[in-house]
Amino acid sequence: MFAVLQSSWALLFGMFLLMVGNGLQGSLLGVRGAIEGFDPGILSYVISAYFLGFLGGSRLAPTLILYVGHVRVFAAMGSLISAAFVLYAAIPDLVAWGVLRFIVGFCFSCVYIVAESWLNAAADNRTRGKALALYMVVQMLGIVCAQIALNFADPGGYTLFVLISVLVSISFTPILLSAAPAPAVQRTPRMTLSRLFRTSPLGFTGSVLVGAVYAALFGMSAVYGTQRGLSIVEISAFVASIYVGGLVLQWPIGWLSDRMDRRRLIIILSGGCMAVCGAAIAFSDSAIALYVVALAIGGTVNPLYALMLAHTNDFLEQEDMPSASAGLIFIGGVGAIGGPVIVGQMMQLLGAWAFFLYVMLCMGSIVGYGLYRMTRRSAVDPAETGAHAAITPSIGPVAMEAAQEYASEKMPESHGSVNTDSNLDKTTPNT
């Protein structure tokens, strides 16, 4: 781990600053939207625009890099992000914010792809898992620190918007100065969505739902706080707790994932999240209880994405894992686009408590479908499964492919027996 940190610390530090800026953007817009008098239902479309742009960027970034190179794409996208952050405060209009959110999402997707390409190129088979773990820690810590920064100035003014613009601008310096020669642009063949669904129906469906919940947590948790009438300190503590929970529980859950039926673990985590959301609705008046709930929700939702990936890999041949990653990124992105809009409309109609109702319904869907899938396909022996890679829904396509490569390298030699007839779906062929 120290060797990875020593060789990539500048790149990771730059990504940390980027994540502080991105994390602060999400919470700040939720609070500033309430100050401007924007309805949660309408503001949810603005929040969703980021994920629409992010999905578009993940599809187009490889083409841009192919034409102009990693450095130019990184510098151009970073400049647009920095400018957009300042324009939020200058143009407090919903349509303008929606356009800016789309641009920021698109640019961040491109920036992640370039930075992840450099990080992956600096790692080898021996250190790739550690590099991914450090990258995940840096992302989560950046978002947590962003919530602390929310208290530095009045969200109704310009200062915080200028701060996130400056953070993004500064982040380019260590990244660009430390960047190794640009890695070759690779185009990984994509597995069709229909084949991906046939291969792992639970992994496919679960990725959509986890993406939808993660986007709601990332984009709408501050909106929930403003609707509840929480102070800035309470909102920042609430949002930070979500990511602290995800960071703390990622590795214990990963350890369990390699030692038990992953479907059972997915069902247990989703069911636990449902129970916690029910408690949040019942005991919503207590600030302390709210923080505990946020820790538990973050601790269950964030690791679920890696679990869905690992579960899907259990039914893939090693050579198919990279092509499956593009499909999982896409369907998770589709869920992320719809998540904020749906929860925003629910909060508009039912009130702030519908935020937890939405999460409960999504997690309940995973529980129900997971139980159904257990009747359709026999369990995979944990000794025959691949390794669990610590990733979150916020990663880009390159990190996802790196996680697949890591899982492929750690796959037991007998993995081919996982796809025997006794383990296949009883009604749908695994082709």
C-alpha positions, -999 to +999 in steps of 0.1 A: +000+000+000+028+024+009+045+017-025+013+026-043+009+058-023+045+068-028+043+065-066+008+080-070+004+104-041+002+135-063-025+120-086-045+109-056-041+142-038-054+160-070-084+136-071-090+143-034-093+180-042-116+173-072-139+152-050-140+180-023-152+203-051-177+178-065-190+168-031-195+204-020-212+212-053-240+187-046-248+198-011-244+235-018-269+234-047-294+217-025-291+243+002-288+273-022-319+259-041-339+262-009-326+298-003-337+307-039-371+292-033-369+263-058-393+235-053-377+201-045-396+184-074-382+209-099-347+210-083-345+172-087-343+176-125-313+199-120-297+173-097-304+146-123-288+165-151-254+158-136-259+121-139-272+124-175-240+144-184-218+118-165-233+090-185-228+109-218-192+116-208-185+080-201-196+071-237-178+100-255-146+105-235-127+077-252-134+093-286-123+127-274-091+112-259-084+094-292-085+127-311-067+152-288-051+131-261-054+127-223-037+159-213-058+182-235-091+165-225-082+167-189-072+204-190-102+214-212-128+196-190-112+209-158-114+245-171-151+240-179-158+226-144-141+255-128-160+281-148-194+263-143-189+264-105-186+302-105-216+306-129-239+288-105-238+318-081-239+343-110-270+328-126-294+314-099-319+301-125-332+265-127-327+262-165-292+276-163-283+253-133-296+223-153-274+231-182-244+237-159-250+205-140-251+186-173-218+202-184-202+195-150-213+159-150-200+154-186-167+170-177-162+151-144-168+118-163-140+127-187-117+139-159-123+106-140-115+085-171-082+104-177-071+103-141-081+066-137-062+058-169-030+073-154-036+056-120-043+022-137-012+026-159+009+032-128-003+000-112+006-036-121-010-069-113+006-069-079-006-035-068-039-029-087-061-040-059-044-016-035-045+012-060-083+008-064-087+007-026-068+039-022-087+056-050-120+046-033-108+060+001-097+093-016-131+097-032-150+091+000-128+112+021-131+141-004-169+140-002-168+139+036-144+169+038-167+187+014-194+186+039-171+202+065-163+230+040-201+237+036-198+255+070-170+278+059-192+306+045-228+316+038-243+294+011-264+323+000-233+342-012-205+337-037-177+325-014-184+287-014-189+287-052-156+304-056-140+279-032-150+249-052-138+266-084-104+272-068-102+237-055-108+222-089-083+246-105-056+237-079-062+200-083-049+200-118-014+211-108-003+179-089-022+157-114-007+172-146+028+176-131+029+140-120+012+124-149+032+097-166+032+093-204-004+090-216-015+054-217-028+040-249-065+045-256-083+012-255-118+004-267-132-026-249-160-045-267-193-040-249-215-069-238-251-065-250-275-056-222-297-086-230-268-109-225-257-092-194-292-096-179-294-133-189-260-138-173-269-122-139-305-110-136-299-099-099-266-082-108-282-063-136-314-053-118-295-045-086-271-023-103-299-001-117-315+002-083-283+008-064-274+035-090-308+051-084-304+051-046-268+064-047-277+093-070-305+102-046-282+101-017-255+121-035-278+147-049-309+150-028-298+144+008-291+181+013-325+189-003-340+166+023-322+185+050-335+218+039-370+205+037-366+192+073-355+226+084-320+214+095-292+239+101-262+240+078-242+221+104-268+194+107-271+190+070-233+187+065-232+162+094-260+142+079-245+140+044-210+133+058-224+104+079-236+087+047-201+085+033-184+077+065-206+047+069-198+036+033-161+040+040-160+021+073-181-009+062-167-014+027-140-038+038-159-059+064-186-064+038-160-072+012-145-098+036-179-114+041-186-113+003-157-137-003-169-162+023-207-166+018-234-167-008-233-131-022-271-131-028-277-137+009-254-108+018-271-086-008-305-095+007-293-090+043-278-056+036-308-044+016-332-056+043-312-039+070-313-007+050-351-010+047-354-014+085-332+016+091-352+037+067-384+027+086-368+037+118-358+071+102-394+077+093-406+068+128-380+087+147-372+116+124-373+142+152-340+132+167-308+146+151-286+120+167-309+092+154-307+109+119-269+106+119-270+070+130-295+063+102-272+080+077-242+059+088-262+028+084-277+037+050-243+047+037-227+016+051-252-007+033-258+011+000-223+021-010-208-015-007-238-030-026-225-017-059-193-037-055-213-067-044-234-065-076-203-064-096-188-094-078-220-114-080-222-108-118-186-119-122-194-152-106-213-161-138-189-146-163-159-161-180-127-142-174-125-129-209-160-115-207-154-094-175-141-062-192-169-061-217-195-066-189-181-035-170-193-011-197-228-025-195-229-023-157-217+013-158-244+021-183-273+006-165-261+020-132-260+054-149-296+050-162-308+043-126-288+074-114-305+096-139-340+086-127-333+084-090-332+121-081-362+129-102-384+102-086-374+110-050-378+147-058-414+142-069-421+120-039-408+146-016-428+173-034-461+153-029-455+136+005-430+157+023-394+153+034-400+118+049-405+104+014-367+106+010-364+075+032-396+060+018-379+060-016-347+044-004-369+018+014-388+009-017-357+005-038-340-017-012-372-037-008-372-043-045-337-057-043-348-080-014-378-093-032-360-099-064-330-114-046-353-139-028-370-148-061-336-154-078-326-177-051-355-200-062-343-199-098-306-206-095-285-226-070-258-209-050-222-206-061-197-222-038-177-192-022-145-212-029-153-209-067-160-171-067-137-143-077-123-116-055-144-087-043-130-052-053-138-022-032-155+003-055-183+028-053-209+039-078-190+072-083-161+056-102-155+059-139-153+032-166-116+028-164-117+021-127-145-003-133-125-022-159-095-022-136-117-037-109-128-064-134-092-070-143-083-074-107-112-098-101-101-118-132-065-121-119-078-134-086-102-159-101-097-195-090-086-219-117-118-239-112-140-209-119-152-225-151-172-249-130-194-220-118-211-220-151-222-256-150-258-267-156-265-271-119-258-235-113-277-219-143-311-203-142-337-230-142-358-212-169-333-189-188-302-202-205-270-186-194-257-176-229 
